[in-house]
Structure formats: structure tokens, C-alpha cells
């Protein structure tokens, strides 16, 4: 099954409940087992490959308002049970978060009975609500998909995800420093101060931070500041200069350049466009 590229700020996901399959994403081929979930943060085209029978088998689709079911042609036996969807996110904090994720993001919930059970319960709720297609279906599905993403972000990476997730740091000392940054991203955070927060030497902190997050300290701090800035632009009437200062930028121009690189929009244009949408 070929899946076309998604639109801007859309990230498809696949939840494999039964069977095995392969997922081709760019030059990579992932082998998925039951309990695996894959998110493709940049929304690129990809392909789902199943073993099935010896000969090629066609598919048929029945499309509802929010849910499409794909089955083997002519009522053939199912090969896999795959639940698919996509995330839609804004140009601000959502876009910056998804940019920080590895491509693809692969998490294996089937390795633990507890997480496998939670995934299956969540998938049953998602499928049932999508098939019901009643009032409030879109809002309920959105909440369930958000819960699935939260589960992925707090879980150790799967075998195909080579980059660490900063949202699932296992090192308690690094996690302590990250928590301090999240509490006040606009504060002055030299490496020496962060290493003290983590109770380790400067060199050890730099090494362990990179190993735990897959990011440099500077890159992480910049992303957190821009995520905070996007929220301030939409939730307050503060001037662009005031927002820049609040998230730790020395000048409005430097903040505007960084914000445009991260989101594709100037802070002023971002505020006008998304304030109207709220």
C-alpha cells in the first residue's frame, strides 16, 4: 500500500495491532511487529508492505466521513491489523516539537505486557469512535490520538529510532536540568549552571546531555525558547520585543530571525494568522 505525502504540518502514524509488515520511509525499511507504532514527523510518502500469500492481492476501501477501512479484495483473509491516522499541528510549538523528533519515530509497545494492553485499549477506543462517526467524534479522536502521542514521547525509542527522544530521558540528572529549563526557558542558562543543576562536571554534562537527547544544549534551549515564544504570542498582548526578552533573546531582530527559521513565519505574521484561527 503506497501512502502519498501529507500536507504541510501533518504527520501520519501507523499502529500495528496484529501480524507483521514492513514500512518503507525514504531509504529506510522498518520491520514492524504487533505493538509497534510509527510516526513520520515530516509527512513524507511511504509504503506498507505485507508478506501475505504468494501472489499479489488487491485491496478494497470503504470510506466514511472520518474513517476509511481497507480490506483484502474479494473478502480474502486479513494479513495485518493496522490502524492509521495523522496528526495536524500548528506552525508554532507543534511544528517545533515535531521538528525535534527523529524521522521516523518508532516505538515498540509490544515488548511489555502493560504497555501492549494500554495500546490495544486505546486503539479499540479510537477505532470504535471513528466507526461511530457521531457528534463529537472528531474531538474525541483528537484527544485519543494526543494520548497515543504522549505515550510515545514518554517511552524509550524503538529499534528503528536511532536518535534519542528528549521527552523520554532516562538519566535522572539530565532530566532534572531539562525540567529546570522547561520551568523558565527565558532564564540565563550557561552550561556551568546547568551542569550544577545536574550535579556533574561541565564535560560530563555535555557528553551525557547529547547522549540522552540527541541534541546539543544550545539547540535544545533554542527550541524550548521558541516553543514558549509561540505560546506567548498567541496568549498575551505583549509586544514582539517583550516576548523576545521574556524567552531570553537579546534583541528583537535575533528573535525574529530564529522564529522565522523554526516556523516559516515572522512572529508578527504568525500572531495575526493564528490569533484569528483561535
Protein Blocks (a to p, Z undefined) as FASTA:
>chain_A
ZZddddehiacddddfbdcddddehjbccdddehiacddfkopacddddfklmbdcdddd
dddfkbccdddehhiacfbdcddddddddfklmmmmmmmpccdddddfklpmklmmmmmm
mmmmmmmmmmnopghklmmmmmmmmmmmmmmmmpccdfklmbdcfklcfblklmmmmmmm
mmmmmbccdfklmmmmnopafklmmmmmmmmnopafklmmmmmmmmmmmmmmmmpccdfk
lmmmmnopabfklmmmmmmmmnopafklmmmmmmmmZZ
